[in-house]
Amino acid sequence: MSSSKIALITGGSRGIGQNIAISLAQKGNDIIITYLSNKASAEETVAAIQALGRKAVALQVNTSDIKSFDAFEQQVSESLNTTFGTTRFDFLINNAGTSLQAPVTTTTESQFDEMMNIHLKGVYFLTQKMLPLLQDGGRIVNISSAVSRISYPGVSVYGIMKGGMDVYTRYLAVELGARGISANVVAPGAIFGGGAMDDNPGMRKFVEGITALGRVGLPDDVGGVVAFLCSDDAKWVNGQRIEVTGGVSL
């Protein structure tokens, strides 16, 4: 299948983001990924996408550094022109992030601010900056988390920010509807093998025990759902939160 549509995936060099990038490439889309520091992994992802016959480029950006977004917008614009021969892209996937384990009683202000900048403020203003480059009729998919629905000890700040992203997505859907742009949330559960989870036998056993399908989540469980939301099959899905957890704590 051939298509000239282009997806921009933040944090696309490993884990869930990498799987999203490859899943979208397999559906015939060209890809821009961002990475924070792991250039080698980003280049491996680009090579894997190119091996599928699609165009791909990796750009470095710190998605929590709002002051850098003007320069990043220029980079995206130049890449669209030089690599893809166009001025717009079609799908924005806000995936970049990290987790924090800290109880309410000991969370510091700097920890709170870091999580807010990465998962909420950064997503808000990066999306704002990308909107002029996003094609009318395009799609936004924000990656949230099961912990915006289910509360576990130690992840209050992360859960708060992801809950904010869930709400933000509905407002995007309302305000961008006139441009034909839909916005949805994909909320994974605990995903192992992507580098973000504390991966040990005890944690795996716990997750398996609260998951209806009886196993832990893998990056490969998520990418196809995002690719679906960027397909014509999902053209009437808008403002929704789709949880991808195998049925956690039902």
N, C-alpha and C positions, 0 to 999 in steps of 0.2 A: 504493500500500500504506500502510495506516495502522497506527501502533503507538504506544503510550505509553511505550515503553522509552527510557531516558535514558542517554547516554554522557558521561563526564567524560574529557576529553583534555587532558593537560598539554602546554604548548607548542603550542597549536593555532592560533596566529595566522599561521603561514607554513610553507612547505616540507612535509615529511612530515606533521606534525601537522595542518596545514590540510587536506591531502588526505584524511587519515583522518576528520576531522570531516565533510567534505562527503560522502565515501563512505558514512559511517554515516547521514547525513541522507537521502541518496538511497535508502537501504534502509528509510526510514520511522521513524528514531529522532530523538528530540529531543537537544539537544547543550548541554553546558557545556564551554567551553574556558578554559584559563588562558593568560595571557601575562605576560612579565616587564616589558617597557618599551614595546613598540610597540602603544600603544592603538589607533591609527588602523588598523593592519593587523588587529588583533583585531576591531574593529568592522566592517571589510569582510568578514571571515569570517562574523560573525554575520549580516550582511545577506544574504550568499550562501546561508546555511542557511535564513533566513526566506523567501527567494525560492523555496525548494523546498517551502514550506508547513509547515516544521517550526519549533518553538520553539527559541530559542538564547539563551545569555547568555555574556558574557566576564567572568572574574574575574582580578584581578591577584594573582600570588603569586610569590615567589622560592623555587623548589623546593629550593634549597640551604640555605635559612634555616629550620632545624628549629624554632626558637623561634616562628616565625610561624604554625605549623600549627594551633594552637588557634584563632586568629582566623580562619584560612582555613576550618576546619571549620564555624565559625559562619556564615561567608559562604555556603558550599555549602548548609548546612541552610536558611538563610533564602531562598536562591534556589530551592531545591526547593519550598519552601512557596509563595512569591509568584509565581514564573514558571510552575511546573509543577503546582502543587496536590498535592504529594505529600511524603513524608518520606524516600524512598529513591531511589537511582539503580541502574542495572543493570550498566553496563560501565565499568571503570576502565582507561584507557589511559595508562600511564606513558611518555610520549614526550619530555618536555622535556629538553634537553641541549645541550651544545656540544662541540666537539672540541679537541684539543691536539696540536700537532706539536712534539715535543722528544725528543732522544735520551736514552737511559739516563744517559749521562755528564754531562748538564747539567740534567736535570729538577730543579727546586727543590722544597723541602718545601711551599711555599705552592701551587705548581702541583698537586702531588700531592693536597693536602688539598682544593683547589677541585674537582678532578675527582671525588674520592671523595664529597664532599658533594653534588654535582649528580647523579652517576650511580649511587651505591650507597646511601650513608647517607640521603640525601634521599628516594630512592625507597622505601627500607625503611620509614622512619618516616612518610612521607606515606601510604603504603598502610596502615600500621597505624592511622593516624588516620582514614582513610576507611572502614575495614572495618565500623564500626557503621552507616554510612549506605549500605553496599552491600547490595543485595537478596540474600537467599538464592536460589541458583540463578543468580547473576550470573556475570560473566566478568571476569578480569583479563588484559590483554595488555601485556607489557613489551617495549619497543623496545630491542633490543640492537644488535649489529653483526657484520658478517662478520669483523672483526678479533678477535673472541673465538675464532674457529677458525683464521684465517690470520694469521701474524705478518709485519708490515711494519716496516722501520726507522722509528723516530720516533713510534710510537703506543703505546708500552708501557703508559703509565698509563691511557689510554682503554681499551685492550684488557683490562687487568686488571679495571677496574671493570665493563665489559660482561660479562666472564667471570663475575664475582661475581653479576651480575644473572641470568645464565643459571641458576646454581646456586640462587639465591634463589627463582626461579620454581618450581623443582621442589619446594622446601619449602613454598611457598604452596599448591601443588596438593595435597600430602599433608595439610597441616594444615587446609585449608579444605574438603576433600572432604565432611566431615560436614554442611556447610551447602549442598552442591550447587554450590559455586563452583569453576569451573575456572580454571587459570592457564597461560598459554602465552607463549612468546617469539617475536617476529618480528624477524629479524636482517637488515636491509638491507645491501647493499653500498654502494659509492660512489654517492651520489645527487646529481645536478647540478641546479641551478636552484632549490634550496631555501634557499640562503644559507649552508649549513654547510660545503660543500666548497670547497677552493681550486680555483676553476674557471678553468682556462686550457687552451689547446690541447694542451700537452704532457701534462698530467694526463689529459685526456680520451683522448688517444691510448694512454697507458699502460693505462688501465682497459679500453678497447675491446679491447686486445691480450690481456688475461688473462681476458676474459669470453667464455664459450662462445657466447653469442648475439650477440657482436660489436658491442655498443653500450653506452653508459653508462646508468646507471639514472636514472629521473626520479621525482619525488614520486608521480606517478600510478601507478607500478608497485607501490606499497606499500599505499595506502589500502584497496583492494579485498580484500587478504589479511586485514587487520585486521577489516574488515566481515564477511568470511566466518567468522572465529573468533568473532564475536559473534552469528552467526546460528544457527538451529536445525540447519542442515546440519552444524555443527561441534560438536554437543552431546557427542560422545564423544571429542573431541580434548582431551587434558589432560596437562600437564607436558611439553609438546613444544617444541622449538626449530625454527622454520620459517625457513629462510634464503631471502631474496628478493634474489638477486644476478644473475640471468640465467646463473648457472653460473660463478662466479669461482674461478679456481685449482683446478679439479677434477682 
